[in-house]
Amino acid sequence: MEITFSYSPWYLVPAALLIGLGLFFYYFRKPEYTKTQIWTLAALRFLGLLLLCFFLLKPQIVEREIQALKPRLVFLEDLSRSMRYHQDSLALDSMLGAWPAQAETQLNKYQLFSYVFANTLDADSVKEAEFTNIYQALNEVQDRFYGEPLAAAVLLTDGVYNQGRNPLQFAAQSNVPLYILKYGNQEQARDIGIEDLRYNKSLSLGRKLSLEIDLAARNAAGSSFKLEIRNEQKQLVHQANFTVNREEWLESLIVELAADEEGLQSYNVALIQATADANPSNDRREIAFEVRKEAYAIWIYSPQSHPDVAAIRRAIQSEANWEIHYCRNRNELDLKEARVLLAFDWDESLVQEIRDQKIPTLFIAGSQSNLRALQSLDLAKGLNRDAEEQYALTASALGLFALDAEQKALFPSWPPIEGLYGNLEVPAWAEVVLYKQIGNVQSNEALAISGSREGQRLGLLAGRGFWSWRMYNVKNEKQSRAFDQFFRRWVQYLQAQEREEPLQIEFEKELYERSPSRVIAKLYNPGGNLVNEPDLSLKLSGAYGETYDYRFSRESNLYRLKLDGLNPGLYSYTASTRLGDRSYEKRGRIWVQENSLEQQDLRARREMLDAMASQSGGKAYELKDWPQMLTDLAQLDAPEQLNERKIKRELLTKWELFFVVLILISLEWFLRKYWGRY
C-alpha cells in the first residue's frame, strides 16, 4: 500500500511554517496560560490545521491486487470458399457443431476466443470470400492479444491461400504454438483447367494484345481437349487442340488478339472436354482490357546521372499506355511530344517553354537547382539551396490523387531524404502532397506540392534521395508497390491535364465478383476547382438488362462510392450531376471479373500445415482426430497469467478521518475554555 497525492505534498512544508508562525503570534507572544497549556493547545491546533491542509492535497491510498488470469486460447476457422469444395464437408459440419460444447467442457482452464477468417478476420462471421490470407489472420490475432500471451492457437483450414505471405513465415517467427486441424482433399482428382492468364490491362489502338495462357492437367493422362477463344459477339477468334501425355501436365502458349476498337474489349477463354472433370469451374475464364487511342509520352530530363532517376523510371515504366523517354541532352528534349515532363534540372529558358506550352511538369529540386527560375510559376518561394535530412509525411486531406491508407502509413517509416531548407510557400492553386518531418518533430511545412495553375498542372518535390524509399520498400515489404503507386498516381494526375473533364470517374483497375471495390469521382467547377456540393449519382447496366442505382458520398473535396455484390460481366455506367445551371454526365464501361482463385487448385496443403505446426511448437491433426487435440490441449502446461491491478481510494471518502480533525479542533477549543480564556 502507498499514498499518492493529486497535488505535490511539498505544499505541506510552507503550510506548516505558516501555521506555526500564526500559532506563535497567537499563543506565545502574550502568554495567558502555563507553558504546558500553551504547548498542548498549540499542538492540537497545529495538528488539526495541518491535517486539513493534508486533505486539501487530495491524498489517495493505492492498494495493489494480484489477479490470476486463465491462459488464453484462440480458435480460428477458415471460411473461404475453397473450404466448401472438399469431399468431406459433412464431417466438417459435424465437428463444428460439436466443438463449442466439447471445448467449453474440456478446455475450461482457458479463456476461449473464437474467430473466423478468409481475406479478413472477424469475431462473428464473414462471407465465403474469394481470397484467403492465412498469414494476415494469424498476424492480426497476435496483434489483438499484444501483451497478453496466448497459450495456443487452434487453426482449422485446408491450407489453401492466395493472398498475403506464406503462413510458414508466421510459424517460424511467432511464439504462439499452432494446433492445426487439417481439412480437405488429399488426393487430386482428374482435373484439366486454365492455370493462369497474363496480359496487359490496357494498350494502344492498332496494337495486338499478347495473351499468355498456362494450361494444367492432373491425373488426366490420355485425355484430349480443345481451347477456344471467343469475342463479345461469340465469334471464334482462336482454336487449338491438346492431348495430355502425363499425369502432371503443363503447357504454355501465347495468343495475339487484335486491339482494333477503342474502349473496353472482352474475350472468353474456354476448354472444351469430352467428359467433365472434378473441377469444371477452372475450365472457363474471361478477360477484358482497355484499348486507348494512343500512348502518352512521359519525358524524364536529367543532365546528370542520379539514382533518383532510375527509381522513378522503374516506378512508372509498368504503366501500359506510357512511353518513357529519358534524355540527358537539352537538345533531345521534345516538349511538343511530351504529355508529362519530370525535370531534374532546368534554366529560365526551359521554364519559360514549359509555361508557354503548358506542359504538365514535376520539378524535382536539389541543392544545385535553379530555384529562382521556378518563381515565375509561383513555385519554390521560401526555399533556399541548403539541404537537411527530412522525413516525409503524406497530407491527410490530399484531394489531387488517391492514396491507400496502408500506403500513407508507410511514409513515416521510410528513410530521410536531402530536403531543401526553408518554409515552402503553398500557392492558392496548389495542395500539399507531402509534409516534412525533421528528426522526431513534425511540422506543417511542405516538402512537396502540386496543383493546376491557370490550366497547367505542376508539381514540386523539394528534395533528392528518394531512391532510398524504394530500396527500403523492397527490403522490408518485399515489393515496391507503395513507392511505385505514389509516383504513378502523381504522374497520372499530371497527365490527366490534356483530358481534363469537369466530371471524372475512377474505378479500381481490377474489379472482382462479390468483392468490395472503391469508386472515386472528381467534379471541377468552371474555375477549375474541385467541388462536391451537388449530389452525384451512378447507374450501372448489365449485359442482361439488370440495373443498379447508386449515390456517391462526400469526403474532403471528392466523391466516394463502395461497390459490392456485382456479378461477373461487362457493365455500362452513367454518372450524372448538376452544378448551377450546367448538367454533367460521364459514360463508360467496366468489367467485373469472375474470381475462381479459390477453385483453381483444391488440394489441401497438408505438408505446409504439418511444417507450420512443427515450427511453432504445436501439433497437426486430421479433422477426425479433433477429440484427441482437445485432450492434448487440456493437458498442455499453460501457466496462469498474473495480473497486477492498482486500486485507488481517496482518503476524503473515509469519514473516520473527519472525526480525527473534529476531535483535535474541538479538544483545543474545550481546553482553551476550560483553562479560563473566553
Buried (B, 14 or more C-beta within 10 A) or exposed (E): EEEEBEEEEEBBEEBBEEBEEBBEEEBEEEEEBEEEBBEBBBEBBBBBBBBBBBBBBEBBBEEEEEEEEBBBBBBBBBBBBBBEBBEBEEBBEEBEEEBEEEBEEBBEBBBBBBBBBBBBBEEEEBBEBBBBBBBBBBBBBBEBBEEEEBBBBBBBBBBBBBBBBEBBBBBEEBEBBBBBBBBBBEEBBBBBBBBEBEBBBBBBBEBEBEBEBBBBBBBBBEBEBEBBBBBBEEEEBBEBEBEBEEEEBEBEEEBEBEBEEEEBBBBBBBBEBEEEBBBBBBBBBBBBBBBBEEBBBBBBBBEEEBBBBBBBBBBBEEBBBBBBBBBBEEEEBEBEEBBBBBBBBBEEEBBBBBBEEBBBBBBBBBBEBBBEBBEEBBBBBBBEBEBBBBBBBBBEEBBBBBBBEEBBEBBEEBBBBBBBBBEBBBBEBBBBBBBBBBEEEEEEBBBBBBBBBEEBBBBBBBBBBBBBBBBBBEEEEEEBBBBBBBBBBBBBBBBBBEEEEBBBBBBBEEBBBBBEBEBBBBBBEEEBEBBBEEEBEBBBBBEEEEEBEBEBEEEEBBBBBEBEEBEBBBBBBBBBBEBEEEEBEBEBBBBBBBBBBBBBBBBBBBEBBBBBBBBBBBBBBBBEBBEEBBEBBBEBEBEEBEEEEEEEEEBEEEEEBEEEBEEBBEBBBEBBEEBEEE
